[in-house]
Amino acid sequence: MIDDNGRMQIRILSPNEAHARQRAGAVLVDVRAAHERALGMAVDASGIVREALQADPTAHLPDPGMEILLICQRGARSLQVAEILAARGYRNLSSVEGGTDAWDAAGLPMQRADVDADFSERYSRHLRLPDVGLQGQQALEAARVLLVGAGGLGSPAAYYLAAAGIGTLRIADDDVVDRSNLQRQILHTDARIGMPKVESATLALSALNPRTRIEAVRERITSDNVERLLDGIDVVVDGADNFPARYLLNDACVKLGKPLVYGAVHRFEGQASVFDAGRHRGSAPCYRCLFPEPPPPESAPNCAEAGVLGVLPGVIGLLQATEAIKLLLGIGDPLRGRLLQFDALAMRFRETRLLPDPQCPVCAPGCAFPGYVDYAAFCAGGEA
């Protein structure tokens, strides 16, 4: 439509009007990104990403005189694309008012990806992220994560991993809920004091996201069960906050090629890293590259002895959950080869580069696995 000044005027059509024109032969083009269209698009619409359409419109719409209906999420982008196409010589353009939201609200036919309504609604904000989208969310739902410890670090990590849609979360902890835990271990409640932590965690996480399968393992990690606990696991999150578990997890993850998301807290300070030497020997360090041997018990007090600011494990646990999700999705820059240290009193983060130790007895290239050590014999235990 040409206005009085000879300029192309873009028609604004209601969804019902646009649907009628589509049925009469007009071409309906959805200009949203693929991850947006996965949440639902008008039936028989052609999905052409806005940037591709603007860059080379004739490759997708070769006839400038054809009737073209443009639709996006709410109507703004489609109108912008229509104006660009008009400047490129297209003469019969319309934009759908209110976009796909209005189309769906009008009860017009929609096509959706092969996922159920709960999946689409629950993870809609992830599905809108280009770096996650439908494929990434389905990868999270297929993922298996081992969380060792359902305490201060494990609580926030577990909550956000379950909320993010991790398909299977295996939680190993042999402790029971104590009133002193509740200051920081937010998985648990006063009503569940005395309950095994893995049972309390199962109740909390299943209530949050029933799609996540919780495998509750009421065991303390040892050299006898560590490989069984890691069987079939994609990423390991260390929420145990004790040295026997840390060294066992590190050694097993190097041997089995599993990425280990490390976290630790002490009083007002915490730290996090990703140890992935099993998959990147010679280029990524393991925990032993940082701490070759466990400290003596007297120099490594646990939280019960030294105390810990209640919110501190929340900060570090959330960092661990973030790193685990990034590893599963293959996005971003993991904390591989970097130690992130947090000072809560100064509200300051500091990063230290970590290099692999070429003499590391566990992860050095060509080094044979030395076997597991009973670290509990000379390490102080204690959960966060």
N, C-alpha and C positions, 0 to 999 in steps of 0.2 A: 504494500500500500504506500503510495507516494503522497506526501503532504503538500500544502500550498507552495512551499519553498523548493519543491523538487527533491526533497530528501526522503529516504526510505523510512517509513514509520513502522515500528514494531507493534504488532497486535498483542494484546494481553488477553489470554483466554482463560476462562475458568476450567477446572479439570473436566467437567462434564462436556463443555464445548470442545475442548481439545480431544477428548475421547471420541466424540462424534466426528470430528475432522479426521482423526486417525482411521476410523472405520470407513470413512469415505475415500481413503487412499493417501492421506498425508503421512509423511515419515516422521515418527516420533523419535527424538534423539536424546538420550540421557547423558549429560555431560559430566556427571560425577565420576570420581575415581572408582576403581574396581572394588576396593574394600568397602566403599559406601554402598555400591550397588548390591553387594552381597547381602545387605540387610533387607533388601526388597526393592524391586523396580517395576514400573508399569509393564504389563504383559505386551510382548511384541515390540518393545522399545529397543532401539539399537544403542548399545553402550559404546560411546566414543569419548574418551577423556578430553576435557576442555582444552588442555595444552596441545594435544595432538590435533584436535580439530582446528584450533586457531592457527597452528603452524602450517598446515597444508590441508585446507578445507576441501579442495577438489579431489584429493585422494580418497576422501570418505563420502563426499556429496558432489558428484561430478556435474550435476545439472543445476545451474544457478537459478533456474526458473521453477524448480520443483517446490511443492509446499512442504515446509519444514517446521515442525513443532519442537521446541527445545524445552527440556525440563531438567531441573537440578533438585536440590533438597527442599528449598523454600522459595525459589523464584528469582533470587538476585543474580546468581551466576549465569543462569540461562539467559537472562535479559542482557547481560554484558556480552555473552557470546553472540547473541543475535545482533547486537549493534556492530560487533566486529565483522560478522559475516555480511551485514548490510553494506559496510564500507568496502567489502571485497566483491560486491556485485550481486549478491543474492537478493532476490526480489520478493519472495513470498515467505516471510518469517513470522513466527508467533512464539511467545514465551508463555509457559503455563504458570498462572498465578498460584502462589503457595507451594509450588513444586510437588515433589513426591509425597511430602507430608499431607498436603491437601488432597492429592489424588487418592491416597490410602484412606483418609478420613471420609472421603466421598463414597467409599465402598466400591471403587472402580477396580477392575481385575489387576492383581499383583502377582509377580513371580518372585520366589525367594530361593536362596541357596538351600541345599538339602540339609538343613539343620532345623531342630525343633524350636518352638516359640520361646521356651525357657532359655535356651542357649543364646538366641538372638537378643533377647531382652537383658539377660543377666550380664552378658559381655559386650553390650552395645558400644560402650566407650572404647574398649579395646578394638572392636571391629572397625571403628572409625579411624584408627591409627594406621597410616600406611605401613609402618614397620611391624605391625602385628597383623591386622586384618583377619580374614577368615582362615587362611592357611596357618598363620601363626597361632591363632586361638585353638585350632584343632591340634596343633603340635603340643600346646600346653596341656590339652585334655588327654593326649596320649602319653604325656611324660610321667616318669616315676622318680620321685625325690625321696631320699633318706634324710630324715632329721634326727640327729642324735641329741637327745635332751629335750624335755618339755618344760624347761624352766624359764629363766629370765630372758635368755636369747631365743630359745625355741618358741616361746609364746608369741611374740610379734611376728617372727618369721613364719610360723605356722599359719597364723591368721591371714596374712597377706598372700601366702602361697595358695591357700585354699580359696581365698576370695578371687585370686587371679585365674583360677580354673585349672590348677594342677590336677591331673587325672587321678594319680595315686600318690598319697603321702604316707610313707612308712615312718612311724615314730617309735624310737627305741628309748626307753627310760624305765628304771626299776624302782623309782622312788614313789612315795605317796605325798599327797598334798598336805602341807603344814601351814598353820596360820601365818608363820613368818614369811612364807612364800608370796603371800598375796600383795605385798607392797610393790612387787615388780612382775610377778608371773601371772599375767593377765588372762591366760587361758582358764584359770581356775577361780572358784568362788568359795565363799565362806561355807556354803551349804555342802561343799564337796571335800571338806577337810577330812583326811583319813582315806580318801579314795585314791587308788593308783592314778598317777598323773596321766598315763596313757589313756585310761578310761575317761578321766575328766576332759582331756584334750579331744577325745572322740566326740563326746557330747557337745562341746563348744563348737567344734569345726563342722560337724554334721548339721548343726542348727544354722550355721552361717551359709554353708554351701553343700547341700545334699548330693550334688554331682561329684564331689571329690570323695574318692574311696580312701578311707583311713585304715591303715594296717597298724594296729596297736601291738607293739612288741614289748612286753614287760620284762626286759632284760637289761643288764649292764653290759656294755660292749667289752668283749675280751678277745684274746687271740684265737679262742676256740670258735667264736660266733661271728667275727667281723666279716669274713668273706660271705657267709650266709646272709648277713644283713645287707651287704652291698650287691647281692645277686639281682640282676635285672634293673639296677638303678642307673639313672642318667646323670644326676647331680647329687652330691652329698653336702649337707649343711651341718656344720659342727656347732651345735648349741649346747654342748656338754659342760664347757668351762672347767675341765679338769685335765691334768696332763696325761694320765694314762690313756684317756680316750683320744686326745689330740694326736699323740704319737702313733697309736694304733691306726687311727683313721688315715693319717698321712701315709704311713707305710703301705696300707692296703690299697689306698687310692693310687699310689704310684705303681704298685704291682699290677693292679687291675685296669689302669688307664681311666680313672674316674676323676673329674674335676671336684675339688674340695673347696667349699666356701667357708672360710675361717672367720671367727669372731671371738673376742675376749673382752672382759670388762674388769676393772679394778677401781674401787672407790669412786673417783670422778672422771676416770679416763677409760677409753675403749679403743679398740683397733679392729680392722677388718682387712681381709685380703682374699685372693683366689690362688690356691696352689694347684697347678695343673701340669706338674712335671711328668706325670704318667703318659700324657698325650703329647708333651712337648719337651722331651728330654734334651738337655743341653741348652735350651733357650728359655725355659721357665723354671723358677725355683720350686722346691717343696718346703714344707714347714721345717724340716731338718736343716735346710740351707740357712734359715734364719736362726733357729735354735737347735744346734747339733745334739745337745743332750738335755734331758729334763733337769730342772734345778732341784736342789735338795729341799725337802719338805719345809724346813724352817724359813726358807727365803721365798716361798710361794704360798702365802696364805690364801685360802678360798674366801668366798663372799661371806660365809658365816663368821669367819674370823676377822676379816678386814673391813667388812661392810661395803655397801655399794649404793649409790644414789639410785632410787627406784626407777627413774625415767631413763637412765643410761642404757640398760640393756634394750630398751625399746628403740633407741636410736641405732644401736649397732645391729640389732636383729632385723630392723627394716632395711639397713644397708645389705645385709646378707640375703634377704628375700629378693631385693633388687638385682643383686649379682646373679642369683640362681635363675631368675627369669630371663635376664640378658643371655646367659649361657645357653639356656634351652631354646631361645629364639635365634641365637646367633647374631645378635645386634649389639651395637655400641662397642665400648672399649672396656672389657672386664678389668678387674683389679689384679690381673695376672702380672706378676713381677713388680707389684706396687703394694706397699703397706700404708693404709689410710688410718691415721691416728686422730682421735677426737678428744679434746679437752673440754669437758662440759662447763667448768667454772669460767674459763676464758672464752667459751663458745668459739672455738677455733679448731679447724682441721689442718693437719699437716701430712704431707705425703712423702714417703721415703721409697726410693727405688731399690728393688731387691734383685740381685743377680744370682743365677744358679751357681752353686759351689761345685767346681769340677772334681773335687775330692769327696763329694757327698757319698756316704756309704749306701744310700738308698736310691738316689735318682741320677747319679752320674752316668753318662752314656757308656754302655757296655758293661755296667756294673751288675753282677748277679744279685738277685734278691737275697738279702742276708738272713731272712726269716724273722718271725715276730719275737719281740721281747716282752717279758712280763713286767711292764712298766709299773704296775701297781705295787711291785715289791719295793720300789724306792721312790714312788711319787705319792704325794698327799692327794687323797680323793676329795670329793665334795662337789655338789651341783650348784649352779648359779641360782 
